[in-house]
């Protein structure tokens, strides 16, 4: 007996909600941009960092994007002065994540 059957026995009148794909697609439609996001590589205090800048949307959306990138890559980073700063050189992985979300990305710095 799996979990679904056990829940049906406990709550016979309850009907589970169906998750629609529209809510999942809505997340990718939040970010709208005219120019590509610039993905740069720098070294600060001898340590590599990746900087994303050039986003023209709301700062809340950009912060959510920063959090999504950091959790996907399991790295540290921050959001300062309309820039996302990721610890380490993850340009290729970050560009792939952004392209999958529908962004245009331009690689700068090698």
Backbone bond lengths (Angstrom), bond angles and torsions (degrees), N, CA, C in turn:
res aa  C-N    CA-C-N  psi(-1)  N-CA   C-N-CA  omega(-1)  CA-C   N-CA-C  phi
1 X - - - 1.443 - - 1.535 107.94 -
2 X 1.323 116.50 121.72 1.457 119.62 -178.25 1.526 110.91 -89.77
3 X 1.300 115.82 179.92 1.458 122.11 -174.88 1.529 111.74 -64.09
4 X 1.312 117.54 -38.18 1.468 120.68 -179.60 1.521 110.91 -62.19
5 X 1.331 117.40 -41.95 1.465 120.83 179.51 1.519 111.07 -66.73
6 X 1.330 116.78 -39.06 1.454 120.20 178.44 1.524 111.40 -64.09
7 X 1.320 116.59 -40.76 1.468 120.18 178.42 1.519 111.44 -66.86
8 X 1.329 117.25 -36.61 1.471 120.15 177.37 1.520 110.75 -64.98
9 X 1.335 117.44 -36.00 1.458 120.21 177.97 1.520 111.46 -68.80
10 X 1.336 116.54 -37.93 1.459 120.03 -179.60 1.526 112.54 -73.88
11 X 1.331 116.48 -39.76 1.465 122.02 -176.88 1.524 109.18 -127.36
12 X 1.342 118.24 82.77 1.471 119.87 -175.24 1.528 113.77 -70.19
13 X 1.338 118.35 -25.64 1.463 120.11 -177.33 1.517 113.38 -86.12
14 X 1.319 117.14 -12.55 1.461 120.95 -176.21 1.526 110.97 -80.00
15 X 1.337 114.91 133.69 1.460 120.45 174.19 1.524 107.55 -113.22
16 X 1.337 118.00 125.48 1.467 119.88 -177.84 1.525 111.48 -67.02
17 X 1.336 114.62 145.35 1.462 119.73 178.21 1.518 109.91 -74.22
18 X 1.314 115.05 143.92 1.457 120.34 177.62 1.518 107.79 -94.19
19 X 1.332 116.48 123.81 1.464 119.34 178.83 1.519 108.80 -78.55
20 X 1.301 115.49 126.47 1.455 119.34 -178.78 1.522 110.33 -91.04
21 X 1.296 115.56 152.34 1.456 120.71 179.22 1.520 111.61 -74.50
22 X 1.335 116.94 -16.48 1.464 119.87 179.57 1.523 110.70 -63.84
23 X 1.336 117.80 -38.54 1.461 120.20 179.07 1.511 111.27 -66.20
24 X 1.324 117.84 -35.39 1.446 120.63 178.95 1.519 110.96 -73.20
25 X 1.331 118.50 -36.89 1.453 121.45 178.66 1.524 111.27 -72.57
26 X 1.315 117.12 -27.41 1.456 121.16 -179.51 1.527 110.86 -61.36
27 X 1.324 116.52 -33.20 1.453 120.73 -178.95 1.522 111.76 -63.32
28 X 1.322 117.65 -35.62 1.454 119.88 -179.97 1.528 111.73 -79.04
29 X 1.343 117.75 -18.67 1.457 120.52 -178.80 1.526 112.87 -87.27
30 X 1.332 118.21 -2.22 1.455 120.66 -177.88 1.516 112.52 -67.77
31 X 1.311 117.03 -36.60 1.448 120.80 -172.25 1.511 110.56 -95.77
32 X 1.318 115.64 118.31 1.456 121.47 178.11 1.519 107.21 -121.45
33 X 1.332 116.11 135.84 1.458 119.41 -178.38 1.520 109.73 -145.24
34 X 1.330 114.92 153.80 1.455 120.87 177.44 1.524 111.27 -98.64
35 X 1.324 116.48 -40.30 1.461 121.70 -178.55 1.521 109.50 -110.78
36 X 1.325 117.64 156.89 1.463 119.26 -178.64 1.525 112.95 -69.01
37 X 1.329 115.75 152.58 1.454 121.66 174.33 1.522 107.62 -76.86
38 X 1.322 117.09 134.91 1.460 121.84 -177.51 1.534 108.61 -93.15
39 X 1.320 115.33 127.58 1.457 122.53 -179.47 1.524 107.95 -111.09
40 X 1.362 116.64 108.08 1.461 121.76 -175.83 1.517 110.95 -112.18
41 X 1.319 114.56 158.37 1.458 123.05 176.24 1.515 108.25 -119.96
42 X 1.329 116.68 130.83 1.457 121.37 177.16 1.518 109.05 -139.80
43 X 1.327 114.83 166.98 1.457 121.14 171.31 1.518 107.16 -120.90
44 X 1.319 115.17 126.96 1.460 121.08 175.61 1.515 108.09 -122.97
45 X 1.315 115.12 124.27 1.467 122.16 -177.23 1.528 110.71 55.01
46 X 1.328 116.35 36.19 1.455 121.86 177.00 1.513 115.37 80.92
47 X 1.330 117.86 0.42 1.461 120.61 -178.23 1.525 109.67 -112.01
48 X 1.352 116.89 139.24 1.465 120.07 -177.94 1.529 111.93 -75.98
49 X 1.325 115.79 141.52 1.462 121.87 173.66 1.516 108.85 -137.53
50 X 1.318 115.74 156.04 1.461 122.83 175.40 1.522 107.14 -115.23
51 X 1.334 116.34 131.26 1.461 121.74 -177.50 1.523 108.89 -117.23
52 X 1.338 115.62 131.47 1.459 122.07 175.41 1.522 107.36 -113.40
53 X 1.320 116.83 127.20 1.461 120.81 179.34 1.515 109.36 -147.84
54 X 1.319 115.55 166.76 1.454 120.77 177.61 1.515 113.75 100.20
55 X 1.333 118.02 16.07 1.455 121.43 178.66 1.519 109.01 -83.34
56 X 1.342 117.19 136.48 1.456 120.81 -175.13 1.519 113.67 -109.76
57 X 1.331 118.79 5.75 1.462 121.75 -177.54 1.519 112.62 -90.95
58 X 1.324 115.72 -159.42 1.456 122.21 -179.72 1.524 110.42 -73.06
59 X 1.330 115.46 147.13 1.461 119.32 -178.41 1.523 111.69 -68.40
60 X 1.343 117.97 -29.13 1.462 120.03 178.47 1.526 110.42 -64.42
61 X 1.333 116.46 -39.50 1.462 120.34 178.01 1.521 110.92 -66.16
62 X 1.330 116.52 -38.79 1.462 120.63 -179.53 1.528 110.20 -68.93
63 X 1.345 117.05 -36.71 1.462 120.38 175.95 1.524 110.45 -65.71
64 X 1.326 116.84 -40.14 1.468 120.34 177.80 1.527 110.71 -64.44
65 X 1.329 116.14 -37.75 1.464 120.06 177.04 1.525 110.50 -65.62
66 X 1.327 117.12 -40.24 1.466 120.86 178.41 1.521 110.56 -61.88
67 X 1.318 116.72 -43.94 1.458 120.39 179.59 1.524 110.74 -64.53
68 X 1.323 116.92 -40.44 1.461 120.95 179.55 1.531 111.08 -63.50
69 X 1.318 117.01 -43.01 1.471 120.84 179.15 1.523 110.35 -64.83
70 X 1.329 116.92 -44.60 1.463 120.08 -178.44 1.525 111.81 -63.88
71 X 1.332 117.37 -40.55 1.458 119.06 -179.91 1.520 111.69 -73.36
72 X 1.324 117.43 -34.24 1.464 120.06 178.91 1.523 111.20 -66.59
73 X 1.315 116.85 -41.72 1.461 120.83 -178.19 1.529 112.89 -89.46
74 X 1.324 118.00 -9.48 1.466 123.51 -177.37 1.523 111.79 56.23
75 X 1.325 115.14 49.79 1.455 120.98 178.73 1.525 108.99 -130.01
76 X 1.317 115.31 169.14 1.449 121.07 176.63 1.516 110.77 -91.09
77 X 1.307 114.85 166.92 1.452 119.42 178.51 1.509 109.92 172.95
78 X 1.324 115.46 -176.35 1.454 119.89 -179.67 1.517 109.76 -152.34
79 X 1.338 113.93 171.32 1.456 122.09 176.60 1.516 106.99 -124.92
80 X 1.346 117.14 111.26 1.459 121.69 -178.89 1.526 109.27 -140.00
81 X 1.322 115.91 140.11 1.470 122.75 173.61 1.530 111.80 50.18
82 X 1.325 117.52 46.14 1.471 123.68 179.96 1.524 112.13 57.78
83 X 1.329 116.50 33.54 1.458 122.36 176.13 1.517 108.44 -132.75
84 X 1.324 116.07 143.29 1.461 121.09 172.20 1.518 106.76 -100.12
85 X 1.322 116.58 125.76 1.461 122.12 179.45 1.525 107.62 -113.41
86 X 1.330 116.20 117.73 1.465 122.56 -178.98 1.522 108.01 -110.85
87 X 1.329 117.10 133.77 1.452 121.38 179.48 1.523 109.86 -75.46
88 X 1.323 116.60 123.21 1.458 121.77 178.75 1.521 111.69 105.04
89 X 1.331 115.45 168.03 1.464 121.62 179.58 1.524 108.75 -96.89
90 X 1.318 116.12 92.82 1.461 122.30 -179.12 1.528 111.07 -120.53
91 X 1.333 116.85 35.06 1.463 119.56 -174.97 1.517 112.45 -58.33
92 X 1.328 117.68 -45.95 1.470 120.24 -176.80 1.524 111.56 -64.15
93 X 1.323 116.83 -45.23 1.461 120.55 -179.05 1.525 111.40 -67.17
94 X 1.321 116.71 -41.04 1.466 120.52 179.77 1.519 110.49 -65.87
95 X 1.336 116.51 -41.67 1.468 119.59 179.00 1.520 110.44 -63.08
96 X 1.314 118.31 -38.39 1.463 121.41 178.41 1.524 110.61 -65.45
97 X 1.338 117.37 -42.36 1.467 121.18 178.10 1.523 110.69 -61.43
98 X 1.333 116.71 -44.74 1.469 120.67 -178.34 1.521 111.70 -67.58
99 X 1.327 117.70 -38.56 1.461 120.57 178.90 1.522 110.05 -66.44
100 X 1.338 117.21 -38.49 1.468 120.78 177.27 1.525 111.29 -63.72
101 X 1.334 117.44 -30.56 1.462 121.12 178.41 1.527 112.43 -81.97
102 X 1.324 117.46 -7.54 1.455 120.35 176.81 1.518 114.89 101.63
103 X 1.320 117.98 11.29 1.454 121.52 179.34 1.523 110.62 -85.93
104 X 1.316 114.58 157.34 1.453 121.12 167.89 1.524 105.62 -96.94
105 X 1.336 116.11 133.10 1.458 120.19 -175.76 1.511 108.98 -128.64
106 X 1.348 115.15 139.82 1.463 121.15 177.39 1.513 107.75 -122.93
107 X 1.330 116.28 129.25 1.459 121.86 -178.97 1.529 109.40 -90.70
108 X 1.325 116.08 130.72 1.450 121.87 -179.18 1.522 108.47 -127.89
109 X 1.326 117.68 137.71 1.450 121.80 173.75 1.498 115.62 95.67
110 X 1.310 118.20 39.00 1.458 120.10 172.79 1.462 117.47 104.31
